[in-house]
Amino acid sequence: TAQRSTAPVWSPRRAASSMGAGAGSAGDAVARALLETPHATVQHLRKALQKIADNPDEPRYRRLKTTSKLFAERFSGAGAVLDAVGFVADGEVLVLADASRVADALTLVDERLALSDVEAAARRAAPTNALPMDTDASPAAAPMDTDDDDDDLRRALALSTAAAPAPAEINLPPISAASINW
């Protein structure tokens, strides 16, 4: 049986609200772009943004060379996120002139990393108004489909409450050193 997560539901509008009142559109853009970005790429984005946050006065961390092989491998598909965070093209590099939104973007990246690509696709496919920011509505909270057959529930309940068989009741052949194929 699958266990449901008790983590709060991640939606672009809820996540974007963490970027502050004045940055709603920027936060929305980052959050929506993150839903489109594969998990592995988001991990690389997190590393790059963390370096910028740790070294805000170091210009080399705010520059990404777009013609490098590593950029192509690690950041393919991340153009929308980089744009939304504030990176701008300057020849063969992307430059982040203003690092003021990096901390907020890191929060959104961390929230996106908590989702699998399948969960992100489901959030992306959901209508914008399907997950309002002020509620914890989620597909997990939706009522389950019901059927008229309660036999499955009865069997599951019986199995979960039944005592485990005694070791003597389990018919397993004895194991000896000779029976093991070395």
Backbone bond lengths (Angstrom), bond angles and torsions (degrees), N, CA, C in turn:
res aa  C-N    CA-C-N  psi(-1)  N-CA   C-N-CA  omega(-1)  CA-C   N-CA-C  phi
1 T - - - 1.447 - - 1.516 109.29 -
2 A 1.298 115.97 141.80 1.464 121.48 179.96 1.517 110.03 -84.21
3 Q 1.318 115.63 137.98 1.454 119.86 177.06 1.513 108.79 -94.72
4 R 1.293 116.33 139.90 1.453 120.98 179.64 1.519 109.30 -89.83
5 S 1.310 114.52 142.80 1.452 120.62 179.57 1.526 109.70 -73.09
6 T 1.325 115.33 143.08 1.463 119.51 176.23 1.521 110.99 -98.40
7 A 1.337 116.21 4.91 1.466 120.40 179.12 1.523 109.38 -68.74
8 P 1.339 117.13 151.22 1.463 119.21 178.15 1.524 110.44 -61.86
9 V 1.290 115.67 150.65 1.456 121.65 -179.35 1.517 109.31 -68.68
10 W 1.324 116.45 135.00 1.459 121.33 179.82 1.506 108.03 -98.06
11 S 1.280 116.77 123.16 1.457 121.26 173.86 1.512 107.28 -132.56
12 P 1.327 117.87 153.64 1.453 119.26 -178.64 1.525 112.77 -56.65
13 R 1.334 117.46 -42.38 1.471 118.77 -177.82 1.516 111.62 -69.07
14 R 1.339 117.94 -39.17 1.461 120.39 179.03 1.521 109.45 -65.92
15 A 1.322 116.99 -45.68 1.459 120.53 -179.36 1.520 111.14 -65.27
16 A 1.320 117.09 -40.79 1.464 120.75 -177.89 1.520 111.63 -65.79
17 S 1.321 117.30 -25.86 1.456 118.98 179.94 1.521 111.14 -63.67
18 S 1.327 116.96 -20.80 1.463 119.58 179.02 1.520 111.72 -72.71
19 M 1.341 118.33 -12.05 1.466 120.63 179.18 1.518 111.70 -83.92
20 G 1.313 117.73 2.98 1.460 120.74 175.02 1.505 112.56 98.25
21 A 1.313 115.27 161.29 1.459 121.24 -174.76 1.513 112.37 -64.16
22 G 1.319 118.26 -39.95 1.451 120.69 -177.45 1.512 114.03 -79.42
23 A 1.322 118.00 -9.77 1.456 120.57 -174.91 1.518 111.74 -112.43
24 G 1.316 118.24 23.60 1.463 121.18 -176.70 1.506 113.69 -54.43
25 S 1.347 117.40 -47.38 1.455 118.75 -178.53 1.523 110.88 -68.36
26 A 1.328 117.89 -37.29 1.460 120.32 176.58 1.523 110.06 -66.50
27 G 1.321 116.23 -42.56 1.464 120.15 178.18 1.511 111.62 -63.91
28 D 1.333 117.36 -41.61 1.465 120.99 176.93 1.518 110.40 -60.30
29 A 1.327 116.11 -43.46 1.467 120.20 -178.24 1.527 110.72 -63.87
30 V 1.327 117.52 -43.81 1.463 120.85 179.26 1.524 109.85 -64.26
31 A 1.323 117.05 -47.44 1.460 120.81 -177.43 1.524 111.48 -62.05
32 R 1.318 117.75 -44.86 1.468 120.60 179.52 1.529 110.92 -65.85
33 A 1.323 116.76 -40.57 1.467 119.97 178.72 1.525 110.83 -64.63
34 L 1.325 117.34 -36.62 1.460 120.61 178.53 1.528 111.77 -64.39
35 L 1.322 117.54 -33.73 1.461 120.04 177.74 1.520 111.33 -65.03
36 E 1.321 117.34 -27.69 1.461 122.33 -179.39 1.527 112.01 -84.51
37 T 1.301 117.50 -13.92 1.461 122.35 -171.70 1.521 111.20 -95.44
38 P 1.347 117.54 132.01 1.472 120.39 179.12 1.531 112.35 -61.14
39 H 1.318 115.51 151.01 1.458 123.58 -176.51 1.525 111.93 -54.37
40 A 1.329 118.14 -46.01 1.471 121.12 -178.29 1.523 111.02 -61.33
41 T 1.326 116.98 -38.99 1.460 120.70 178.95 1.527 110.11 -68.36
42 V 1.324 117.26 -38.32 1.469 120.84 178.77 1.532 109.96 -63.56
43 Q 1.338 117.13 -34.66 1.465 119.51 177.11 1.534 110.43 -62.50
44 H 1.320 117.11 -42.38 1.471 120.07 178.18 1.530 110.90 -67.76
45 L 1.324 116.64 -37.79 1.470 119.84 175.87 1.518 110.40 -59.52
46 R 1.320 115.99 -41.10 1.455 120.16 -178.65 1.524 110.79 -61.81
47 K 1.334 115.70 -43.81 1.470 119.60 179.42 1.533 110.77 -61.47
48 A 1.323 116.22 -45.15 1.472 120.10 -179.16 1.524 110.82 -64.35
49 L 1.332 117.01 -44.81 1.467 120.32 -179.70 1.529 111.56 -66.89
50 Q 1.332 116.69 -35.74 1.460 120.19 178.93 1.529 110.55 -64.91
51 K 1.344 117.09 -39.47 1.465 119.99 177.10 1.522 110.64 -62.33
52 I 1.325 116.14 -39.22 1.464 119.60 178.31 1.528 110.02 -65.86
53 A 1.334 116.53 -43.36 1.471 120.17 -179.90 1.530 111.25 -64.54
54 D 1.331 117.07 -37.90 1.464 120.56 -179.40 1.524 112.77 -74.48
55 N 1.342 116.66 -26.27 1.466 121.89 -176.42 1.526 109.66 -131.66
56 P 1.323 118.56 66.02 1.468 120.63 -173.54 1.532 114.29 -64.48
57 D 1.320 117.79 -22.70 1.462 120.57 -178.49 1.529 112.54 -95.75
58 E 1.306 117.40 4.55 1.465 121.84 -177.97 1.526 109.79 -99.68
59 P 1.344 118.72 104.81 1.468 121.66 -174.83 1.528 113.98 -63.43
60 R 1.330 118.60 -27.02 1.467 119.49 -176.30 1.522 112.18 -64.43
61 Y 1.322 118.30 -28.46 1.461 120.15 179.21 1.529 112.13 -78.32
62 R 1.320 116.87 -16.62 1.468 120.64 -179.61 1.518 112.22 -96.03
63 R 1.327 116.74 12.51 1.467 121.89 -179.84 1.529 108.84 -123.21
64 L 1.325 116.58 129.24 1.461 122.34 177.19 1.527 108.32 -121.98
65 K 1.318 116.65 119.55 1.463 121.36 -179.30 1.529 108.62 -79.58
66 T 1.318 116.35 112.25 1.469 121.70 -173.49 1.520 113.09 -73.86
67 T 1.324 118.23 -16.33 1.462 120.26 -178.73 1.521 112.81 -91.72
68 S 1.317 118.06 -2.92 1.463 119.99 -178.09 1.529 110.95 -78.19
69 K 1.314 114.82 152.64 1.467 121.63 178.85 1.541 110.25 -63.42
70 L 1.332 116.85 -40.51 1.467 120.80 179.80 1.529 111.72 -62.80
71 F 1.325 116.51 -39.85 1.468 119.15 178.68 1.528 109.23 -62.03
72 A 1.319 116.66 -45.11 1.469 120.50 179.87 1.518 111.59 -61.52
73 E 1.327 117.34 -39.25 1.468 121.41 -179.17 1.529 112.04 -73.05
74 R 1.304 117.17 -42.98 1.463 121.16 -170.59 1.524 114.46 -91.13
75 F 1.324 117.45 -30.18 1.454 119.24 -171.81 1.520 114.11 -117.58
76 S 1.341 117.63 13.93 1.469 118.21 177.70 1.525 108.08 -64.21
77 G 1.286 116.36 132.33 1.458 120.94 -178.41 1.517 113.89 87.00
78 A 1.319 118.05 3.60 1.463 120.58 -177.43 1.517 112.50 -105.68
79 G 1.320 117.47 9.10 1.463 120.54 -176.86 1.513 113.21 -56.93
80 A 1.329 117.22 -42.77 1.467 120.40 -178.91 1.528 111.47 -64.94
81 V 1.329 116.89 -37.63 1.467 119.88 178.85 1.520 109.83 -68.51
82 L 1.320 116.04 -45.46 1.469 119.42 -179.71 1.528 110.67 -61.35
83 D 1.339 116.55 -41.31 1.472 120.19 175.96 1.528 110.66 -60.59
84 A 1.328 116.09 -46.66 1.464 120.79 -176.26 1.527 111.98 -65.20
85 V 1.327 116.85 -33.43 1.465 120.27 179.08 1.526 110.36 -72.19
86 G 1.336 116.78 -28.17 1.455 119.53 177.27 1.520 114.83 125.81
87 F 1.332 118.31 5.80 1.459 120.40 176.58 1.526 108.70 -69.62
88 V 1.326 116.33 137.56 1.462 121.68 177.26 1.523 108.93 -126.74
89 A 1.333 115.12 147.24 1.456 120.69 -179.05 1.521 110.08 -73.16
90 D 1.321 114.63 135.57 1.462 121.77 175.37 1.532 106.18 -139.80
91 G 1.330 115.37 83.24 1.454 120.03 -175.69 1.520 109.69 72.58
92 E 1.333 116.24 -122.66 1.455 121.73 -177.84 1.526 112.91 -92.71
93 V 1.303 117.83 9.60 1.465 120.90 -179.58 1.522 110.47 -127.31
94 L 1.325 114.24 154.79 1.459 121.26 168.90 1.521 105.88 -102.61
95 V 1.311 116.10 132.33 1.465 120.90 -176.25 1.522 108.96 -121.99
96 L 1.321 115.05 135.77 1.458 121.27 174.18 1.520 107.32 -103.37
97 A 1.327 116.34 99.57 1.465 120.84 -177.25 1.522 111.44 -73.32
98 D 1.332 116.63 -39.64 1.462 121.11 -176.24 1.528 108.53 -115.78
99 A 1.312 115.96 111.02 1.464 121.02 -177.20 1.523 112.51 -92.21
100 S 1.330 117.62 15.99 1.468 119.99 -175.18 1.530 113.44 -68.25
101 R 1.329 117.71 -23.52 1.467 119.62 -178.70 1.521 113.74 -95.65
102 V 1.316 117.87 2.46 1.463 120.86 -174.79 1.526 111.67 -63.51
103 A 1.309 118.66 -44.61 1.469 120.90 -179.10 1.527 110.77 -60.61
104 D 1.333 116.37 -43.41 1.465 119.69 178.55 1.524 110.80 -66.95
105 A 1.332 116.70 -39.61 1.458 120.45 178.10 1.527 110.55 -63.59
106 L 1.325 117.28 -37.54 1.465 120.72 177.24 1.524 111.42 -61.18
107 T 1.321 116.39 -38.23 1.469 120.23 177.26 1.526 109.86 -61.30
108 L 1.325 116.40 -45.00 1.464 120.50 178.76 1.525 111.29 -65.10
109 V 1.316 116.74 -40.20 1.467 120.83 178.87 1.529 109.82 -62.54
110 D 1.328 117.21 -44.06 1.466 120.34 178.68 1.527 111.28 -61.40
111 E 1.322 116.48 -40.37 1.460 119.77 178.42 1.519 110.64 -65.75
112 R 1.327 117.26 -38.08 1.461 120.59 178.18 1.529 110.46 -68.35
113 L 1.325 118.03 -37.38 1.458 121.12 179.35 1.529 112.05 -64.81
114 A 1.318 116.84 -22.54 1.462 120.22 177.14 1.528 111.68 -72.38
115 L 1.334 116.80 -12.79 1.467 121.61 179.43 1.515 110.35 -101.44
116 S 1.319 116.23 147.53 1.462 119.58 169.97 1.524 107.88 -80.09
117 D 1.322 116.70 169.15 1.464 119.87 177.09 1.524 110.84 -62.29
118 V 1.331 117.29 -33.59 1.464 121.20 178.93 1.528 110.57 -66.79
119 E 1.327 116.25 -43.27 1.468 119.95 177.50 1.524 111.38 -64.63
120 A 1.336 116.38 -38.95 1.468 120.03 178.29 1.524 110.14 -64.40
121 A 1.328 117.22 -39.93 1.467 120.38 178.38 1.525 110.64 -64.10
122 A 1.325 116.94 -37.75 1.466 120.20 178.31 1.524 110.37 -66.26
123 R 1.344 117.65 -41.42 1.466 120.72 178.02 1.524 110.47 -65.89
124 R 1.346 115.29 -37.69 1.457 120.81 -179.86 1.528 110.50 -65.90
125 A 1.326 116.68 -37.41 1.458 121.43 -177.96 1.523 112.58 -77.46
126 A 1.327 117.38 -20.09 1.464 120.80 -178.71 1.524 109.68 -68.82
127 P 1.331 117.33 143.52 1.467 119.87 175.80 1.526 110.22 -60.06
128 T 1.314 116.97 151.65 1.458 122.27 -177.48 1.520 111.72 -56.31
129 N 1.307 117.06 -38.18 1.462 119.49 -177.82 1.519 112.68 -89.45
130 A 1.331 118.05 5.53 1.463 119.97 -178.13 1.518 112.08 -72.24
131 L 1.321 117.64 -27.99 1.456 120.64 -177.63 1.521 109.48 -125.50
132 P 1.326 118.00 80.17 1.457 119.33 -179.04 1.519 110.99 -62.31
133 M 1.334 115.31 148.07 1.450 120.76 -175.95 1.521 113.77 -63.31
134 D 1.289 117.00 -30.72 1.462 118.38 -172.05 1.522 113.25 -91.72
135 T 1.325 119.00 7.86 1.462 120.53 177.27 1.503 109.15 -128.12
136 D 1.315 115.76 166.43 1.455 121.36 176.64 1.515 110.62 -105.33
137 A 1.322 118.01 35.68 1.462 121.09 178.25 1.512 108.76 -64.71
138 S 1.302 115.74 139.92 1.461 120.25 178.16 1.509 108.66 -156.60
139 P 1.339 116.47 161.44 1.454 118.43 175.19 1.519 111.17 -58.64
140 A 1.339 118.21 -31.34 1.458 120.75 179.81 1.528 110.93 -67.34
141 A 1.328 117.43 -27.92 1.456 120.50 -177.58 1.526 112.22 -87.14
142 A 1.331 117.09 -7.67 1.457 120.47 179.88 1.520 109.25 -68.55
143 P 1.340 116.91 148.73 1.463 118.76 179.37 1.523 110.25 -64.04
144 M 1.316 115.23 144.75 1.457 120.67 -179.88 1.521 110.07 -75.40
145 D 1.321 115.42 150.80 1.452 119.27 172.61 1.519 107.70 -64.10
146 T 1.294 116.08 138.57 1.456 119.62 -179.81 1.511 109.63 -110.02
147 D 1.286 114.95 149.91 1.451 119.80 172.59 1.526 107.15 -127.40
148 D 1.299 115.42 166.69 1.460 119.15 -177.75 1.518 112.27 -82.91
149 D 1.316 116.84 -5.33 1.452 121.19 -176.22 1.522 109.65 -98.28
150 D 1.314 117.54 107.89 1.454 122.56 179.75 1.519 112.54 -92.68
151 D 1.338 116.54 7.71 1.458 119.71 -177.91 1.528 112.43 -61.62
152 D 1.339 116.87 -39.47 1.461 119.78 -179.72 1.517 110.97 -60.95
153 L 1.316 116.13 -43.10 1.455 120.54 179.57 1.529 110.60 -65.20
154 R 1.307 116.69 -42.97 1.477 119.76 179.08 1.523 111.20 -62.42
155 R 1.336 116.68 -43.43 1.474 119.61 179.50 1.518 110.47 -63.91
156 A 1.321 117.57 -44.01 1.462 120.79 -179.98 1.516 110.75 -62.49
157 L 1.330 116.61 -42.41 1.457 120.75 178.60 1.521 110.91 -64.06
158 A 1.330 117.28 -42.35 1.464 121.07 179.32 1.522 110.78 -63.54
159 L 1.328 117.33 -42.15 1.460 120.48 179.20 1.523 111.83 -66.69
160 S 1.317 116.61 -37.35 1.459 118.83 -177.25 1.521 112.81 -74.89
161 T 1.312 117.65 -23.93 1.466 119.96 -178.64 1.517 112.54 -100.85
162 A 1.328 117.98 -10.69 1.461 120.80 -179.57 1.525 109.59 -72.15
163 A 1.299 114.99 148.30 1.462 119.83 178.33 1.520 109.27 -73.54
164 A 1.297 116.39 148.59 1.463 121.03 176.83 1.520 108.39 -69.17
165 P 1.325 117.33 146.45 1.461 118.95 -179.36 1.529 110.40 -66.24
166 A 1.308 114.78 146.58 1.457 120.52 177.19 1.523 108.25 -66.95
167 P 1.336 117.95 150.65 1.458 120.00 -179.21 1.531 113.29 -54.66
168 A 1.302 117.86 -32.70 1.467 121.02 179.99 1.529 111.23 -68.46
169 E 1.328 117.93 -25.22 1.462 121.31 -178.76 1.519 112.51 -80.06
170 I 1.307 117.99 -14.41 1.448 121.39 -179.51 1.520 108.23 -88.36
171 N 1.307 116.01 121.93 1.462 121.22 -176.56 1.523 110.24 -94.95
172 L 1.312 115.56 89.12 1.452 121.26 176.87 1.519 108.31 -115.27
173 P 1.327 117.80 139.81 1.469 118.74 177.90 1.517 109.89 -67.27
174 P 1.309 116.92 146.24 1.467 119.37 179.03 1.530 110.09 -65.98
175 I 1.317 115.47 147.16 1.455 121.00 -179.89 1.530 108.16 -104.60
176 S 1.311 114.66 129.68 1.461 119.55 175.80 1.509 107.84 -130.49
177 A 1.310 115.98 164.70 1.457 120.11 179.88 1.526 111.09 -61.21
178 A 1.336 117.17 -31.29 1.466 120.79 -178.97 1.530 111.57 -72.33
179 S 1.335 118.56 -25.25 1.460 121.10 -177.60 1.533 113.41 -84.12
180 I 1.329 116.98 -8.58 1.453 120.88 179.85 1.520 109.39 -92.31
181 N 1.308 117.16 127.67 1.470 121.10 178.56 1.524 108.93 -83.76
182 W 1.274 116.04 106.85 1.458 121.36 -178.96 1.445 108.24 -89.94
